[in-house]
Amino acid sequence: MKIGITCYPTYGGSGAVAAELGVKLAARGHEIHFISYAHPFRLPHFVEGVFFHEVDVGRYPLFEYPPYSLALAAEMHEVAEKRELDLLHVHYAIPHATSAWIAREMLGSEHPVRLVTTLHGTDITLVGQERSFEAITRFSIAKSDGLTAVSEYLKRETVQHFHVPAEDIRVIPNFVDPEAYGSDHHPCHRDRFVNPGERMILHISNFRSVKRLTDVVRIFARIAKEVPARLVLAGDGPERHEAENEADRLGCGERLVFLGKQDSVAELFACADLFLLPSATESFGLSALEAMASGVPVIATDVGGLPEVVIHGTTGFLSPVGDTEGMAAGALEILRDDVRWKEMSRAAEQVAHERFSSDRVVPMYEDYYRHVLSKAPVPATIERRDS
């Protein structure tokens, strides 16, 4: 198959999954074309069978805000026509599915490219429910030839808020590459972050308010009172300064290590003893899965799709949002007992590799592509007429 993939190229779960999906599909013999405004951060610069097409957003005095969605649609149309794509697979309903619909309309019946939209979370649970975007989100979903969601939770949210028939959404979870994540796949560099005898507690995110970074600090401060430890934080974002202030207030500021944004996190997971993810909501929780795949137990909140990833009491512990005392207690229960830690570490790695391996999940996408291609396409409303 010839497949166009569009995602946000910056840091985030959707871009990571889209890039790795494209690489895996290319390895299975498909021709993959990434279409975005920048090179996806998880996409190596050369992969056989993978091509990158940069969207050029022109700068015109007339436009206060450059119309990226239209520039993206134009590039999608050009790539689909010239490279004879079979389908466009977009990650996030808006603006990507909207742009893909425009491109498909431009192509018309002469080139009936199919449109698959993968829903990742905020396009449904946050942005899509804003009044100004709700109608176009609903429209873009309806005009997709196929819909996937990364969790059963996200599928339920889509059905509830956008009245999509449940049978129209295929749940295909996020995945990890067992060759990239594993406790013995990377050299341990923990001596760069912690002193001998200290535990390495890890958090990775975009530091937005939904990640509740101050809760990460509060959990760690409680841990550090009883277990020698340091908190390593990878990422950056608007909540960093508030978290630093909270750490200073709690007297543990000198035990925090901020690494900034990191292209590769597998090496960090290989060093960690525990991963903290006390988010207000997570549609899936890719970072939790990556931690588990590396044999790192997870302390997280019992929200969204996280219970579909983290098995409470087996691969980590889940607590209500804001229950920093409960999460700290779970963390200490694991860290104080080496036997318990090893049991959870082995279970986490086993669950991640058996249930969420790329070898298991990528064929799900291939099967779904074939299913979509076998169906009658959503009809174009504009027939192309060449002059």
C-alpha positions as CSV (number, residue, x, y, z in Angstrom):
1,M,0.0,0.0,0.0
2,K,1.0,3.6,-0.5
3,I,0.1,5.6,2.6
4,G,0.3,9.2,3.5
5,I,0.7,10.0,7.2
6,T,0.1,13.4,8.9
7,C,0.8,14.1,12.5
8,Y,2.0,16.8,14.8
9,P,5.8,16.5,14.4
10,T,6.6,18.0,17.9
11,Y,6.9,16.2,21.2
12,G,3.9,14.1,22.2
13,G,2.4,10.7,22.1
14,S,0.5,11.0,18.8
15,G,3.6,12.2,16.9
16,A,5.7,9.4,18.4
17,V,3.2,6.7,17.5
18,A,2.6,8.0,14.0
19,A,6.3,8.2,13.2
20,E,7.1,4.7,14.6
21,L,4.0,3.3,12.8
22,G,5.3,4.7,9.5
23,V,8.7,3.1,10.0
24,K,7.2,-0.2,10.9
25,L,4.9,-0.2,7.9
26,A,7.8,0.6,5.6
27,A,9.7,-2.3,7.0
28,R,6.7,-4.5,6.1
29,G,7.0,-3.4,2.4
30,H,4.6,-0.4,2.3
31,E,5.5,3.0,0.8
32,I,5.1,5.7,3.4
33,H,4.8,9.5,2.9
34,F,4.9,11.8,5.9
35,I,3.2,15.2,5.2
36,S,3.7,17.8,7.9
37,Y,5.2,21.2,8.6
38,A,8.4,19.7,10.1
39,H,10.2,16.4,10.3
40,P,8.6,14.2,13.0
41,F,10.8,14.1,16.1
42,R,10.7,10.3,16.3
43,L,11.4,9.7,12.6
44,P,15.0,8.8,11.7
45,H,16.3,11.0,8.9
46,F,16.6,8.1,6.5
47,V,14.5,5.0,6.3
48,E,14.1,3.0,3.2
49,G,10.5,3.3,1.9
50,V,9.8,6.5,3.9
51,F,9.5,9.9,2.4
52,F,8.9,13.3,4.0
53,H,7.0,16.2,2.4
54,E,7.3,19.5,4.1
55,V,4.2,21.8,4.1
56,D,5.2,25.2,3.0
57,V,3.0,27.9,4.7
58,G,3.4,31.0,2.7
59,R,3.7,34.4,4.3
60,Y,1.4,37.0,3.0
61,P,0.6,40.5,4.4
62,L,-3.1,39.7,4.0
63,F,-3.0,36.9,6.6
64,E,-2.5,37.7,10.2
65,Y,-2.3,34.0,10.9
66,P,-0.9,31.8,8.0
67,P,-3.6,29.3,6.9
68,Y,-1.7,26.0,7.7
69,S,-4.8,23.8,7.3
70,L,-5.2,24.9,3.7
71,A,-1.5,24.6,2.9
72,L,-1.6,21.1,4.4
73,A,-4.6,20.2,2.3
74,A,-2.8,21.4,-0.9
75,E,0.3,19.4,0.0
76,M,-1.8,16.3,0.7
77,H,-3.6,16.7,-2.6
78,E,-0.3,17.0,-4.5
79,V,1.4,14.1,-2.8
80,A,-1.7,11.8,-3.2
81,E,-2.0,12.6,-6.9
82,K,1.7,12.4,-7.8
83,R,2.5,9.4,-5.7
84,E,-0.8,7.7,-6.3
85,L,-1.5,7.1,-2.6
86,D,-4.1,4.6,-1.5
87,L,-5.1,6.3,1.7
88,L,-4.3,9.2,4.0
89,H,-3.9,8.3,7.6
90,V,-4.2,11.4,9.8
91,H,-3.5,11.6,13.6
92,Y,-6.0,14.0,15.3
93,A,-9.3,15.0,13.9
94,I,-8.6,18.7,13.6
95,P,-7.1,20.1,11.6
96,H,-5.6,17.1,10.0
97,A,-8.8,15.2,9.1
98,T,-10.4,18.4,7.9
99,S,-7.4,19.1,5.6
100,A,-7.5,15.5,4.4
101,W,-11.2,15.8,3.5
102,I,-10.4,19.0,1.5
103,A,-7.6,17.1,-0.3
104,R,-9.9,14.2,-1.1
105,E,-12.6,16.6,-2.4
106,M,-10.0,18.2,-4.7
107,L,-8.9,14.8,-6.0
108,G,-12.5,13.8,-6.8
109,S,-13.6,10.4,-8.1
110,E,-10.6,10.1,-10.5
111,H,-8.4,9.3,-7.5
112,P,-10.6,8.0,-4.6
113,V,-8.0,8.2,-1.9
114,R,-9.4,6.9,1.4
115,L,-9.2,8.7,4.7
116,V,-8.4,7.1,8.1
117,T,-8.5,9.2,11.2
118,T,-6.9,8.2,14.5
119,L,-8.2,9.9,17.5
120,H,-5.6,10.4,20.2
121,G,-7.3,12.4,22.9
122,T,-7.4,16.2,23.2
123,D,-9.0,16.4,19.7
124,I,-12.0,14.7,21.3
125,T,-11.9,15.4,25.0
126,L,-10.8,19.0,24.9
127,V,-10.4,20.9,21.7
128,G,-13.2,19.1,19.8
129,Q,-15.7,19.9,22.6
130,E,-15.1,23.6,22.5
131,R,-18.1,25.4,20.9
132,S,-16.1,26.9,18.1
133,F,-14.6,23.6,17.0
134,E,-17.4,21.1,17.9
135,A,-19.2,21.2,14.5
136,I,-16.1,20.9,12.4
137,T,-14.8,18.1,14.5
138,R,-18.1,16.2,14.1
139,F,-18.0,16.9,10.4
140,S,-14.4,15.7,10.0
141,I,-15.1,12.5,11.9
142,A,-18.2,11.8,9.8
143,K,-16.3,12.4,6.5
144,S,-13.6,9.9,7.4
145,D,-13.7,6.5,5.7
146,G,-12.3,4.9,8.9
147,L,-11.9,5.8,12.5
148,T,-9.5,4.4,15.1
149,A,-9.1,5.3,18.8
150,V,-6.2,4.5,21.0
151,S,-8.3,3.2,23.9
152,E,-11.7,2.0,24.8
153,Y,-12.1,5.1,27.0
154,L,-11.5,7.4,24.0
155,K,-13.9,5.4,22.0
156,R,-16.6,5.8,24.6
157,E,-15.9,9.6,24.8
158,T,-16.3,9.9,21.0
159,V,-19.5,7.9,21.0
160,Q,-20.9,10.0,23.8
161,H,-20.0,13.5,22.7
162,F,-20.1,13.1,18.9
163,H,-22.8,10.5,18.6
164,V,-20.6,8.2,16.4
165,P,-21.9,4.7,16.2
166,A,-19.7,2.5,18.3
167,E,-19.3,0.0,15.5
168,D,-17.7,2.7,13.4
169,I,-14.7,3.0,15.7
170,R,-11.9,0.4,15.8
171,V,-9.8,0.5,19.0
172,I,-6.1,0.0,18.1
173,P,-3.8,0.8,21.1
174,N,-0.5,2.6,21.1
175,F,2.5,0.3,21.0
176,V,6.2,0.0,21.8
177,D,9.0,-1.6,19.9
178,P,10.4,-4.4,22.1
179,E,13.8,-3.9,20.5
180,A,13.8,-0.3,21.5
181,Y,12.6,-0.6,25.1
182,G,13.8,-3.1,27.7
183,S,15.7,-3.1,30.9
184,D,18.8,-4.6,29.3
185,H,18.7,-2.9,25.9
186,H,20.6,0.3,26.9
187,P,23.6,1.0,29.1
188,C,22.7,2.4,32.4
189,H,23.7,6.1,32.9
190,R,22.1,6.5,36.3
191,D,25.3,7.7,37.9
192,R,24.9,10.9,35.9
193,F,21.6,11.6,37.7
194,V,21.8,10.0,41.2
195,N,24.4,9.1,43.8
196,P,25.1,5.6,44.9
197,G,22.2,4.3,47.0
198,E,19.7,6.8,45.7
199,R,16.5,5.8,43.8
200,M,15.9,7.5,40.4
201,I,12.3,8.7,40.1
202,L,11.3,9.7,36.5
203,H,8.7,11.9,35.0
204,I,8.4,12.7,31.3
205,S,5.8,15.0,29.8
206,N,5.1,18.4,28.1
207,F,4.7,20.1,31.5
208,R,1.1,21.3,30.7
209,S,-1.4,21.7,33.5
210,V,-3.1,18.5,32.6
211,K,0.1,16.6,33.7
212,R,-0.2,18.1,37.2
213,L,3.5,18.7,37.6
214,T,3.2,20.1,41.1
215,D,1.6,16.8,42.1
216,V,4.7,15.0,40.7
217,V,6.8,17.2,43.0
218,R,4.6,16.6,46.0
219,I,4.7,12.8,45.5
220,F,8.4,13.0,45.2
221,A,8.9,15.2,48.3
222,R,6.9,12.6,50.3
223,I,9.1,9.8,48.9
224,A,12.3,11.6,49.5
225,K,11.5,12.0,53.2
226,E,11.8,8.2,53.6
227,V,13.9,6.9,50.7
228,P,17.1,8.5,49.3
229,A,16.0,9.6,45.8
230,R,16.2,12.2,43.1
231,L,13.5,13.2,40.6
232,V,14.6,13.4,37.0
233,L,12.2,15.4,34.8
234,A,12.4,15.2,31.0
235,G,10.4,17.7,28.9
236,D,9.5,21.4,29.3
237,G,6.4,23.5,29.3
238,P,4.4,26.2,31.1
239,E,4.2,24.5,34.5
240,R,8.0,24.2,35.0
241,H,8.4,27.3,37.1
242,E,5.5,26.5,39.3
243,A,6.9,23.0,39.9
244,E,10.3,24.5,40.8
245,N,8.7,26.9,43.2
246,E,6.8,24.0,44.8
247,A,10.0,22.0,45.2
248,D,11.7,24.8,46.9
249,R,8.7,25.3,49.2
250,L,8.8,21.6,50.1
251,G,12.6,21.7,50.6
252,C,13.5,19.2,47.9
253,G,14.5,21.6,45.1
254,E,18.1,20.5,45.0
255,R,17.0,16.9,44.4
256,L,15.3,17.7,41.1
257,V,17.1,17.3,37.8
258,F,15.5,19.0,34.8
259,L,16.8,17.6,31.5
260,G,14.6,19.6,29.0
261,K,13.1,18.1,25.9
262,Q,14.6,14.8,24.9
263,D,14.3,13.1,21.4
264,S,15.1,9.7,22.9
265,V,13.8,8.6,26.2
266,A,14.5,4.8,26.2
267,E,17.9,5.4,27.8
268,L,16.2,7.3,30.6
269,F,13.7,4.6,31.3
270,A,16.5,2.0,31.4
271,C,17.9,3.9,34.4
272,A,14.7,4.6,36.3
273,D,13.3,2.8,39.4
274,L,9.8,4.3,39.2
275,F,7.8,6.4,36.8
276,L,5.3,9.0,38.0
277,L,2.3,10.1,35.9
278,P,-0.4,11.8,38.1
279,S,-2.2,13.4,35.2
280,A,-5.7,14.9,35.3
281,T,-6.6,12.8,32.3
282,E,-4.8,10.5,29.8
283,S,-6.5,9.0,26.7
284,F,-3.9,6.2,26.7
285,G,-0.6,7.1,28.5
286,L,2.1,6.2,26.1
287,S,4.9,7.2,28.5
288,A,3.5,4.8,31.1
289,L,3.6,2.1,28.5
290,E,7.2,3.0,27.6
291,A,8.1,2.8,31.3
292,M,6.5,-0.6,31.7
293,A,8.3,-1.9,28.5
294,S,11.5,-0.9,30.2
295,G,10.6,-2.8,33.4
296,V,9.8,0.3,35.4
297,P,6.7,0.2,37.7
298,V,4.3,3.1,37.2
299,I,2.5,5.3,39.8
300,A,-0.4,7.0,38.0
301,T,-4.0,8.2,38.2
302,D,-7.0,6.0,37.7
303,V,-8.4,8.1,34.8
304,G,-9.0,7.8,31.1
305,G,-7.2,5.0,29.3
306,L,-4.5,4.5,32.0
307,P,-6.4,1.6,33.6
308,E,-6.2,-0.2,30.2
309,V,-2.4,0.1,30.4
310,V,-1.3,0.0,34.0
311,I,-2.6,-3.1,36.0
312,H,-3.2,-1.9,39.5
313,G,-1.2,-3.9,42.0
314,T,0.7,-5.8,39.3
315,T,2.6,-3.3,37.1
316,G,2.2,-0.3,39.4
317,F,-0.5,1.5,41.4
318,L,-3.4,3.7,40.4
319,S,-4.9,6.4,42.6
320,P,-7.6,9.2,42.2
321,V,-6.5,12.5,40.7
322,G,-4.9,14.7,43.3
323,D,-4.3,11.9,45.9
324,T,-0.6,12.6,46.2
325,E,-0.5,10.9,49.6
326,G,-1.9,7.7,48.2
327,M,0.4,7.8,45.2
328,A,3.4,8.4,47.5
329,A,2.3,5.5,49.7
330,G,2.2,3.2,46.7
331,A,5.6,4.4,45.5
332,L,7.1,3.7,48.9
333,E,5.6,0.3,49.1
334,I,7.4,-0.6,45.9
335,L,10.7,1.1,46.6
336,R,11.1,-0.3,50.1
337,D,10.7,-3.9,49.0
338,D,13.3,-5.1,46.5
339,V,11.4,-8.4,46.0
340,R,8.2,-6.5,45.2
341,W,10.0,-4.1,42.9
342,K,11.5,-7.0,40.9
343,E,8.1,-8.7,40.7
344,M,6.4,-5.5,39.4
345,S,9.3,-4.8,37.0
346,R,9.1,-8.2,35.4
347,A,5.3,-8.0,35.2
348,A,5.4,-4.5,33.7
349,E,7.8,-5.6,31.0
350,Q,5.9,-8.8,30.2
351,V,2.5,-7.0,29.9
352,A,4.0,-4.2,27.7
353,H,5.7,-6.7,25.4
354,E,2.8,-9.2,25.2
355,R,-0.1,-6.8,24.9
356,F,1.3,-3.7,23.3
357,S,4.2,-4.9,21.1
358,S,4.6,-3.3,17.7
359,D,4.6,-6.9,16.2
360,R,1.1,-7.3,17.5
361,V,-0.4,-3.8,16.9
362,V,1.0,-2.8,13.5
363,P,-0.7,-5.7,11.8
364,M,-4.0,-4.3,13.3
365,Y,-3.5,-1.2,11.3
366,E,-2.7,-3.1,8.1
367,D,-5.9,-5.2,8.6
368,Y,-7.9,-2.0,9.2
369,Y,-6.4,-0.3,6.1
370,R,-7.5,-3.3,4.0
371,H,-11.0,-3.2,5.5
372,V,-11.3,0.5,4.7
373,L,-10.0,0.1,1.2
374,S,-12.5,-2.7,0.6
375,K,-15.5,-0.5,1.6
376,A,-17.3,1.9,-0.7
377,P,-15.7,5.3,-0.1
378,V,-17.4,8.3,1.5
379,P,-18.6,10.0,-1.7
380,A,-17.0,13.3,-2.7
381,T,-19.3,16.2,-2.9
382,I,-17.2,18.1,-5.4
383,E,-16.4,16.4,-8.7
384,R,-13.1,17.5,-10.1
385,R,-13.1,19.1,-13.6
386,D,-9.9,19.7,-15.3
387,S,-9.8,22.9,-17.4
